[in-house]
Amino acid sequence: MSVQNNSAFSSRQYPCENCPLRPLPIFRDFEKQELAFISKFKKGELAVEKGGTVLVEGSHSAHLYTVLSGWAFRYKLLLDGRRQILNYLMPGDLIGLQGSVMGEMQHSVEALSPMLLCVFEREYLHELYRNHPGLAYDISW
């Protein structure tokens, strides 16, 4: 199951100001303008089943995702058909930023467990970098 162009977003919504990731020590407090922008940038939430494909290597995605719960892994398919795992994704990790830079995904992402993803519209990414460079730097680094 690929969720790449799935429009079936979860009806369960966490408002950005109540995001379950905000208390984690790796996150800083947002300024009011940043929180307002992130709330506009967010499209919804998406549940992904274990084994579901979030992104496919060589494709384009209209969305970026933040892992709210669950685990996934990034991988590349090798010429001989084997899969090389690049890294693991956990709550708080951003998925899909590389496709914004490279034009198409350079790897695939598969869910290791049931996941809940926060979904963001890729079209707002340039506005994020232009109007909120500190926040853009934080999520890119």
C-alpha positions in Angstrom: 0.0 0.0 0.0 1.5 3.3 -1.0 0.3 6.5 0.7 2.1 8.8 -1.6 -0.9 10.4 -3.2 -3.5 9.2 -0.6 -6.1 11.8 0.3 -7.6 9.8 3.2 -6.2 11.8 6.0 -7.1 10.8 9.6 -10.1 12.5 11.2 -8.1 12.5 14.4 -6.3 15.8 14.4 -3.7 17.2 16.8 -3.7 21.0 16.7 -0.1 22.1 16.2 -0.1 23.9 19.6 -1.0 20.5 21.2 1.4 18.4 19.2 2.5 15.3 21.2 6.1 15.9 20.0 6.4 19.5 21.4 7.4 18.3 24.9 10.3 16.3 23.6 13.7 17.9 24.5 14.8 17.9 20.8 12.2 20.5 20.0 12.3 24.2 20.8 9.3 26.4 21.5 7.8 28.0 18.4 7.3 31.7 18.1 3.6 32.8 17.5 4.2 33.5 13.8 6.0 30.1 13.4 3.1 28.2 15.0 0.6 30.0 12.8 2.6 29.2 9.7 3.0 25.5 10.7 -0.8 25.3 11.3 -1.4 26.6 7.8 1.4 24.3 6.3 -0.2 21.2 7.9 -2.8 19.4 5.8 -3.8 16.7 8.3 -2.7 13.4 9.7 -2.3 10.0 8.0 -2.3 6.5 9.5 0.0 4.0 7.8 -0.2 0.3 8.4 2.9 -1.8 9.1 4.6 -2.6 5.8 2.9 0.4 4.1 5.0 2.5 1.6 5.2 6.1 2.5 7.5 7.3 -0.4 8.9 5.6 -3.5 12.4 6.1 -4.9 12.3 8.0 -8.2 8.9 9.5 -7.6 7.6 13.0 -6.7 5.4 13.7 -3.7 3.2 16.6 -3.0 3.7 16.1 0.8 6.3 16.1 3.5 5.6 14.1 6.7 6.6 14.2 10.3 6.4 10.9 12.3 4.1 11.4 15.2 4.2 7.7 16.2 5.6 4.5 14.9 8.9 3.6 13.1 9.9 3.4 9.5 13.1 2.9 7.5 14.6 4.6 4.4 16.0 2.2 1.8 17.4 2.0 -1.7 16.8 -1.0 -4.0 20.1 -2.3 -5.3 20.7 -3.5 -8.9 20.6 -7.1 -7.8 17.2 -6.6 -6.2 18.4 -6.5 -2.6 17.3 -3.7 -0.3 19.9 -1.5 1.5 18.5 0.2 4.6 19.9 3.7 4.9 18.4 4.7 8.3 15.5 4.4 10.6 12.8 7.0 11.2 11.2 7.6 14.6 8.8 10.1 16.2 9.9 13.7 15.3 11.7 12.7 12.1 10.9 14.6 8.9 10.2 12.5 5.8 10.5 13.7 2.2 12.6 16.8 2.4 15.2 15.2 0.1 12.7 15.1 -2.7 12.3 18.9 -2.4 16.0 19.4 -2.9 16.6 16.7 -5.5 13.3 16.9 -7.5 12.5 13.3 -7.0 12.9 10.9 -4.1 16.4 9.3 -3.9 15.1 6.5 -1.6 11.9 4.8 -0.5 10.3 4.8 3.0 8.4 1.8 4.5 6.6 1.6 7.8 8.1 -0.9 10.3 5.1 -0.5 12.6 1.7 1.2 12.4 2.4 4.9 12.1 0.7 8.2 12.4 2.2 10.9 10.2 1.6 14.6 10.3 1.2 15.7 6.6 2.5 19.0 5.2 2.0 20.6 1.8 5.3 20.7 0.0 4.2 23.8 -1.9 4.7 25.9 1.3 8.3 24.8 1.8 9.8 27.8 0.0 7.6 30.1 2.0 9.0 28.4 5.2 12.6 29.1 4.1 11.8 32.7 3.0 9.7 33.8 6.0 10.9 31.6 8.8 14.6 30.8 8.1 15.4 29.8 11.7 12.7 27.2 11.8 13.6 26.1 8.3 17.2 25.6 9.4 16.0 23.7 12.5 14.0 21.2 10.4 16.6 20.8 7.7 19.5 20.1 10.0 
